[in-house]
Amino acid sequence: RREKKVQEKWIPITDRKPNSMEFVENYDSDHYGAAFLATVSGKKSPMVLFYSQTGHWYDESRMDYEVTAWMKLPERYKEMA
């Protein structure tokens, strides 16, 4: 039996930024920030970006972005045994 999770919703940056619990739950030690799916000003497609505790959004190259909305990443695909 497969469980269906409720789709996360986009959170406008004007409403709020990730809180400390969301930061901890999504922390990626390889990139020193929390990974989220984000929409960016001037880009058509969402991107995976990292959020720092200082409030900056950046990619794997450490390039900063102006985020308009964000959401948690979906769970990684797992094959059925």
Backbone as JSON, one array per atom type, in Angstrom:
{
  "sequence": "RREKKVQEKWIPITDRKPNSMEFVENYDSDHYGAAFLATVSGKKSPMVLFYSQTGHWYDESRMDYEVTAWMKLPERYKEMA",
  "N": [[0.85, -1.19, 0.0], [0.62, 2.13, -0.9], [1.43, 5.26, 0.49], [0.06, 8.46, 0.24], [1.38, 11.62, 0.31], [0.53, 14.86, 1.5], [0.76, 17.52, -0.73], [3.26, 19.92, -0.4], [2.96, 23.43, 0.07], [3.67, 26.48, -1.73], [5.46, 29.06, -0.16], [5.28, 32.4, 0.1], [8.0, 34.68, 0.18], [7.49, 37.09, 1.26], [5.65, 36.49, 3.19], [6.94, 34.81, 5.08], [10.21, 33.6, 6.13], [12.17, 30.53, 6.14], [11.78, 28.85, 9.25], [13.55, 28.17, 12.38], [13.25, 25.42, 13.01], [12.53, 24.29, 10.52], [14.86, 24.91, 9.18], [16.76, 23.28, 10.53], [15.64, 20.7, 10.03], [16.03, 20.48, 7.28], [18.69, 20.77, 6.79], [21.76, 20.76, 5.03], [24.77, 19.52, 5.26], [26.89, 19.47, 3.46], [26.66, 21.81, 2.06], [26.4, 23.8, 3.9], [23.93, 24.93, 4.65], [20.31, 25.06, 4.61], [18.39, 23.07, 2.45], [16.05, 23.93, 0.0], [13.23, 24.09, -2.26], [12.93, 26.67, -4.54], [11.45, 29.64, -5.91], [12.64, 32.07, -8.12], [13.34, 35.5, -8.74], [13.06, 36.51, -12.07], [13.57, 33.98, -13.17], [12.25, 31.14, -14.88], [11.78, 28.51, -14.01], [11.53, 26.59, -10.95], [14.17, 26.3, -8.49], [16.64, 24.34, -6.74], [17.78, 25.62, -3.84], [19.96, 26.88, -1.26], [19.51, 27.88, 2.09], [20.83, 30.17, 4.31], [21.7, 30.67, 7.78], [22.01, 33.34, 8.11], [20.2, 34.47, 6.46], [20.54, 34.44, 3.68], [20.06, 33.3, 0.33], [21.37, 30.81, -1.74], [23.17, 29.05, -4.39], [24.78, 25.9, -5.34], [27.22, 26.87, -6.16], [27.65, 28.97, -4.55], [26.48, 31.32, -5.34], [24.42, 34.13, -4.93], [20.82, 34.56, -4.7], [17.66, 36.15, -5.42], [14.97, 35.29, -3.83], [11.53, 34.56, -4.33], [9.53, 32.87, -3.44], [9.24, 29.83, -1.52], [9.57, 26.3, -0.71], [9.44, 23.1, 1.01], [11.65, 20.45, -0.02], [10.6, 17.68, -2.04], [10.32, 14.26, -0.89], [13.03, 12.03, -1.52], [13.03, 9.75, -4.27], [12.26, 6.34, -3.76], [12.89, 3.03, -4.61], [10.58, 0.34, -4.81], [10.88, -2.61, -2.92]],
  "CA": [[0.0, 0.0, 0.0], [1.39, 3.37, -0.98], [0.84, 6.41, 1.17], [0.17, 9.71, -0.49], [1.61, 12.76, 1.21], [-0.07, 16.12, 1.07], [1.73, 18.38, -1.41], [3.63, 21.15, 0.3], [2.54, 24.65, -0.64], [4.65, 27.55, -1.85], [5.38, 30.08, 0.88], [5.89, 33.65, -0.37], [9.05, 35.21, 1.06], [6.88, 38.23, 1.96], [4.93, 35.94, 4.35], [7.95, 34.41, 6.07], [11.38, 32.82, 5.73], [12.19, 29.28, 6.9], [12.03, 29.01, 10.69], [14.71, 27.4, 12.86], [12.95, 23.99, 12.91], [12.63, 23.94, 9.1], [16.29, 24.98, 8.85], [17.4, 22.07, 11.07], [15.11, 19.52, 9.33], [16.45, 20.46, 5.88], [20.1, 21.16, 6.74], [22.66, 19.99, 4.16], [26.11, 19.85, 5.76], [27.8, 19.67, 2.33], [26.49, 23.17, 1.54], [26.31, 24.72, 5.05], [22.65, 25.62, 4.66], [19.14, 24.2, 4.47], [17.98, 22.95, 1.05], [14.63, 24.12, -0.29], [12.86, 24.42, -3.63], [12.66, 28.1, -4.5], [11.24, 30.4, -7.14], [13.59, 33.17, -8.12], [13.03, 36.61, -9.65], [13.68, 36.44, -13.38], [13.74, 32.59, -13.62], [10.97, 30.5, -15.16], [11.64, 27.25, -13.29], [12.02, 26.56, -9.57], [15.54, 25.82, -8.32], [17.03, 23.93, -5.4], [18.7, 26.59, -3.27], [20.29, 26.7, 0.14], [19.19, 29.04, 2.92], [21.77, 30.27, 5.43], [21.16, 31.24, 9.02], [22.09, 34.8, 8.0], [19.11, 34.92, 5.61], [20.88, 34.47, 2.26], [19.72, 32.16, -0.52], [22.47, 30.62, -2.67], [23.22, 27.75, -5.05], [25.97, 25.1, -5.03], [28.4, 27.68, -6.46], [27.61, 30.06, -3.57], [25.92, 32.52, -5.98], [23.2, 34.58, -4.25], [19.6, 34.72, -5.49], [16.52, 36.84, -4.81], [13.88, 34.31, -3.79], [10.19, 35.12, -4.18], [8.74, 31.89, -2.68], [10.0, 28.61, -1.25], [8.85, 25.17, -0.13], [10.31, 21.96, 1.32], [11.9, 19.53, -1.13], [9.88, 16.41, -1.9], [11.17, 13.15, -0.48], [13.75, 11.37, -2.6], [12.37, 8.53, -4.77], [12.79, 5.07, -3.28], [12.31, 1.91, -5.34], [9.9, -0.64, -3.99], [11.67, -3.86, -2.88]],
  "C": [[0.89, 1.24, 0.0], [0.66, 4.48, -0.25], [1.07, 7.64, 0.34], [0.34, 10.84, 0.5], [0.93, 13.98, 0.62], [1.03, 16.98, 0.44], [1.99, 19.63, -0.59], [3.2, 22.34, -0.55], [3.68, 25.64, -0.69], [4.39, 28.58, -0.76], [6.05, 31.34, 0.35], [6.89, 34.18, 0.65], [8.52, 36.42, 1.83], [6.08, 37.77, 3.17], [5.91, 35.56, 5.46], [9.11, 33.66, 5.4], [11.34, 31.51, 6.51], [12.49, 29.54, 8.38], [13.16, 28.08, 11.12], [14.47, 25.89, 12.77], [13.08, 23.52, 11.45], [14.09, 23.96, 8.65], [16.99, 23.69, 9.29], [16.95, 20.83, 10.3], [15.65, 19.38, 7.92], [17.93, 20.81, 5.7], [20.91, 20.2, 5.88], [24.08, 20.39, 4.53], [27.13, 20.05, 4.64], [27.76, 21.11, 1.82], [26.3, 24.22, 2.63], [25.03, 25.56, 5.06], [21.53, 24.6, 4.51], [18.67, 24.24, 3.02], [16.47, 23.07, 0.92], [14.45, 24.3, -1.79], [12.43, 25.88, -3.61], [12.33, 28.65, -5.88], [12.05, 31.67, -7.0], [13.15, 34.24, -9.1], [13.79, 36.42, -10.95], [13.9, 35.03, -13.92], [12.37, 31.96, -13.82], [10.72, 29.25, -14.31], [12.13, 27.36, -11.86], [13.43, 25.97, -9.53], [15.72, 25.29, -6.9], [18.08, 24.93, -4.93], [18.91, 26.29, -1.8], [20.04, 28.01, 0.88], [20.14, 29.05, 4.1], [21.09, 30.86, 6.65], [21.23, 32.76, 9.02], [21.05, 35.36, 7.04], [19.41, 35.01, 4.13], [20.46, 33.17, 1.58], [20.83, 32.02, -1.55], [22.43, 29.21, -3.27], [24.53, 27.03, -4.68], [27.27, 25.86, -5.29], [28.54, 28.87, -5.52], [27.16, 31.39, -4.19], [24.61, 32.86, -5.3], [22.05, 34.77, -5.21], [18.56, 35.49, -4.69], [15.32, 35.91, -4.93], [12.55, 35.01, -3.57], [9.26, 34.19, -3.37], [9.58, 30.63, -2.52], [9.08, 27.53, -0.7], [9.85, 24.06, 0.18], [10.5, 21.11, 0.08], [11.04, 18.29, -0.94], [10.85, 15.33, -1.43], [11.82, 12.51, -1.69], [13.03, 10.07, -2.98], [13.06, 7.28, -4.2], [12.09, 3.95, -4.04], [11.67, 0.93, -4.36], [10.7, -1.94, -4.05], [10.87, -5.02, -3.39]]
}
